[in-house]
Structure formats: C-alpha cells, structure tokens
Amino acid sequence: MALIAIAAILVAYPAIWLLVSSSWPITTTLRHIASAPNCEFARLVGLAPARRGEPGYWKHHDRDGDGIACEPWPSRRGAASPRFPLNNG
C-alpha cells in the first residue's frame, strides 16, 4: 500500500508543479497539455493553430518549422492547379 502512495506522489508532484509554475491560467495549461498528442486534440480544445510560445504550440506539430503548429494545409484532392492551363484560343 505504501508503494502505491509513493508512486501516486511521484506522478502527481510533477503535474502539480507544472500547473502552478505555468504563466498561463490553469485551464489554459490543462488545454495545452491536452493538445500534446496531435493536432486533432489541439483543434478539439481550441488551441490550433498556435504560434511558438503560445499555448497549444508543440514543436512536433510544426511540420515545416515556421513557428506555427497545426496550421491548415490544403487538401490533396483537387487543391493543386494544373501546371499548364488550357488555352482555348
């Protein structure tokens, strides 16, 4: 039983420290943590797209390294224009 209590403390302490030490409000910090797995979660909690330094920004979500995470990308289906436009004349 003591081992479980020690494990709980070891898990809870870093989480509490992160919440208390964050410069963002607690709810924003929780949303930031929730957005970590992928951009779908970031969009779900309303933090995408996010710029570097903002809540919701995670380096692994910034595909092109421009400082904007989870930015919208054009769909691949029909998004590209033809290389050579048709000349009807």
Backbone bond lengths (Angstrom), bond angles and torsions (degrees), N, CA, C in turn:
res aa  C-N    CA-C-N  psi(-1)  N-CA   C-N-CA  omega(-1)  CA-C   N-CA-C  phi
1 M - - - 1.446 - - 1.530 110.87 -
2 A 1.316 116.70 -39.09 1.464 120.43 179.09 1.522 110.83 -65.40
3 L 1.323 116.21 -33.80 1.459 120.46 178.96 1.528 111.23 -64.08
4 I 1.317 117.09 -39.09 1.467 121.38 177.96 1.523 110.24 -65.97
5 A 1.324 117.25 -40.99 1.469 121.22 178.93 1.528 110.52 -63.59
6 I 1.316 116.90 -41.82 1.463 120.69 179.17 1.531 110.25 -64.90
7 A 1.328 117.02 -42.37 1.464 121.00 178.79 1.529 110.54 -63.41
8 A 1.323 117.09 -40.50 1.469 120.94 178.99 1.526 110.72 -63.49
9 I 1.306 117.00 -40.76 1.467 121.03 179.03 1.528 110.29 -65.88
10 L 1.334 116.55 -41.68 1.463 120.37 -179.85 1.524 112.15 -65.08
11 V 1.309 117.27 -29.17 1.462 120.89 178.36 1.529 110.39 -83.89
12 A 1.317 117.04 -42.72 1.467 121.19 -175.29 1.521 112.83 -71.65
13 Y 1.314 118.35 -37.57 1.467 120.93 -175.40 1.528 112.54 -58.70
14 P 1.334 120.32 -49.71 1.479 118.47 179.27 1.526 112.31 -63.26
15 A 1.323 117.91 -36.81 1.463 120.29 179.49 1.520 110.95 -65.35
16 I 1.309 116.98 -43.71 1.464 121.01 178.64 1.524 110.07 -66.11
17 W 1.322 117.31 -41.77 1.462 121.03 178.58 1.526 110.52 -60.03
18 L 1.339 116.78 -42.50 1.462 120.88 179.40 1.524 110.67 -62.05
19 L 1.321 117.13 -43.75 1.464 120.44 -179.75 1.520 111.95 -65.22
20 V 1.318 117.28 -41.76 1.461 121.62 -176.94 1.525 111.59 -74.13
21 S 1.318 118.07 -35.79 1.466 121.03 -175.38 1.523 113.65 -84.93
22 S 1.317 117.86 -10.52 1.454 120.74 -178.33 1.527 111.11 -69.36
23 S 1.320 116.54 144.93 1.465 120.68 177.41 1.529 111.45 -81.64
24 W 1.329 116.88 -11.65 1.457 121.67 178.33 1.526 110.16 -89.01
25 P 1.319 117.57 157.97 1.464 119.57 173.58 1.537 110.53 -59.39
26 I 1.315 116.84 156.58 1.470 121.19 -175.74 1.525 111.79 -57.13
27 T 1.333 117.64 -42.85 1.469 118.93 -178.94 1.523 111.33 -64.42
28 T 1.332 117.26 -37.86 1.466 120.75 177.82 1.524 110.51 -66.99
29 T 1.330 116.94 -40.51 1.465 121.07 178.01 1.522 110.37 -62.40
30 L 1.320 117.64 -42.32 1.472 120.91 178.05 1.520 110.82 -63.94
31 R 1.332 117.81 -40.39 1.465 120.57 177.33 1.527 110.31 -65.55
32 H 1.350 117.09 -38.35 1.466 121.37 178.13 1.533 110.21 -61.57
33 I 1.328 116.68 -45.69 1.465 120.79 178.65 1.524 110.10 -63.06
34 A 1.336 116.87 -40.81 1.470 120.87 -179.51 1.524 111.70 -65.71
35 S 1.335 117.73 -25.14 1.466 120.45 -178.48 1.525 113.24 -82.84
36 A 1.327 117.62 -2.87 1.462 121.05 -174.77 1.532 115.51 -62.85
37 P 1.336 120.09 -39.23 1.468 117.66 -173.53 1.526 115.15 -60.40
38 N 1.330 117.87 -45.85 1.460 119.86 -178.02 1.525 110.24 -166.74
39 C 1.309 116.62 173.83 1.460 121.44 -177.14 1.520 112.44 -66.93
40 E 1.308 117.46 -28.54 1.460 119.54 177.67 1.528 110.45 -61.14
41 F 1.329 116.99 -43.27 1.461 120.50 176.88 1.528 110.46 -66.72
42 A 1.330 117.39 -39.49 1.464 120.38 179.08 1.521 110.87 -61.24
43 R 1.323 116.96 -41.22 1.461 120.38 176.82 1.524 110.85 -67.74
44 L 1.316 116.79 -38.79 1.464 122.05 -179.35 1.527 111.45 -59.84
45 V 1.329 117.81 -39.44 1.468 120.93 -179.42 1.533 112.09 -92.35
46 G 1.322 117.32 4.89 1.458 121.54 174.41 1.513 116.05 79.53
47 L 1.323 117.51 26.30 1.463 120.17 -178.17 1.524 113.52 -115.70
48 A 1.300 117.57 19.70 1.462 118.84 -179.64 1.520 109.17 -126.59
49 P 1.300 118.74 143.01 1.458 127.65 -5.63 1.524 111.19 -73.01
50 A 1.321 116.12 158.98 1.466 121.79 -178.74 1.522 109.89 -134.50
51 R 1.303 115.51 140.80 1.466 121.16 176.78 1.521 109.89 -90.25
52 R 1.320 115.94 157.61 1.469 121.83 179.37 1.530 109.63 -52.90
53 G 1.338 116.42 129.45 1.457 122.19 -179.46 1.520 114.17 94.86
54 E 1.325 116.76 -13.38 1.458 120.85 178.52 1.522 110.06 -92.17
55 P 1.338 116.84 157.33 1.462 118.40 173.79 1.528 109.59 -62.15
56 G 1.302 116.02 139.25 1.457 121.24 -178.59 1.516 113.52 98.18
57 Y 1.345 117.75 -13.28 1.464 119.87 179.08 1.524 109.28 -83.75
58 W 1.301 115.34 123.73 1.462 122.94 172.26 1.516 106.18 -130.08
59 K 1.318 115.88 133.10 1.471 120.88 -176.87 1.530 111.67 -55.93
60 H 1.325 117.21 -36.23 1.462 118.96 -178.47 1.536 112.49 -73.04
61 H 1.334 118.38 -6.71 1.467 121.51 175.03 1.526 112.03 -96.51
62 D 1.317 117.15 -5.30 1.460 122.19 -178.02 1.525 108.48 -95.96
63 R 1.332 116.40 88.10 1.465 121.18 -172.31 1.520 114.11 -62.94
64 D 1.326 117.23 -37.62 1.464 118.56 -176.06 1.526 113.39 -104.28
65 G 1.337 117.99 3.81 1.455 121.63 174.91 1.518 115.25 70.00
66 D 1.339 117.51 22.46 1.467 119.94 -178.04 1.525 113.79 -92.06
67 G 1.337 117.43 6.04 1.458 120.34 178.33 1.511 113.97 89.63
68 I 1.322 117.44 6.45 1.463 121.65 177.22 1.525 107.57 -122.89
69 A 1.329 115.80 117.72 1.459 121.08 -179.43 1.519 110.06 -94.79
70 C 1.302 115.36 145.82 1.477 123.21 176.27 1.519 112.37 58.18
71 E 1.334 116.05 34.21 1.456 118.14 177.96 1.519 109.79 -71.88
72 P 1.323 117.01 148.72 1.471 119.01 -179.61 1.524 111.15 -67.36
73 W 1.293 115.33 139.36 1.464 121.74 177.42 1.514 107.34 -117.79
74 P 1.319 117.40 144.28 1.468 118.18 177.77 1.525 110.69 -64.06
75 S 1.314 115.61 144.77 1.466 118.03 178.28 1.516 109.18 -67.03
76 R 1.294 116.33 153.91 1.465 120.44 -177.38 1.523 111.72 -78.54
77 R 1.314 116.34 -21.41 1.469 119.97 -177.87 1.526 110.50 -79.93
78 G 1.290 117.15 106.31 1.452 121.97 174.18 1.520 115.37 72.67
79 A 1.321 118.41 9.09 1.457 120.12 -176.64 1.531 111.74 -78.59
80 A 1.313 117.01 -29.77 1.461 120.10 -176.75 1.506 110.16 -81.57
81 S 1.299 115.82 140.26 1.459 120.24 175.93 1.530 107.75 -84.61
82 P 1.299 117.61 155.08 1.461 119.35 179.12 1.528 111.39 -64.29
83 R 1.317 115.94 146.40 1.464 120.03 -179.10 1.525 111.24 -66.83
84 F 1.301 115.48 -39.85 1.449 120.08 -177.22 1.519 107.84 -120.19
85 P 1.327 117.83 106.07 1.461 118.38 179.81 1.528 110.70 -65.49
86 L 1.298 113.62 148.27 1.465 118.62 178.71 1.524 109.92 -67.93
87 N 1.308 114.97 137.18 1.465 119.76 178.25 1.515 107.56 -108.97
88 N 1.324 115.26 108.27 1.461 119.87 -177.70 1.520 111.80 -93.67
89 G 1.242 118.58 34.64 1.458 116.05 -177.61 1.435 114.84 -148.50
